[in-house]
């Protein structure tokens, strides 16, 4: 048997707002949009995309799986974090030690993700 990674599915309350936010953060495009599903993919539509689907419940625990974002090689991690904060992300503490090289953040609906340093 041979499998390939197709997508990452993100449960959320507001699929349109959440998918638009992530498309903006990543510089990706919305390639499919319906009331019950929005798909965001890289501009060339190559690689794994993000699929946003509605759920009635709110997030209550730390994610078991999260996205890591890496600034471009010459970009400044702190500048990227400030841009994300300006878009509505916030820094969060999930129990990470104090001396890590990444910044843990949460998106508009509380889903954690990390911003790595360019050297990670």
Buried (B, 14 or more C-beta within 10 A) or exposed (E): EEEEEEEBEBBBBEBBBBBBBBBEBBEBBBBEBEEEBBBBBBEEEEEEBBBBBBEEEEBEEBBEEBBEBBBEEEEEBEEBBEBBEEEBBEEBEEEEEEEEEBBBBBBBBBBBBBBBBBEE
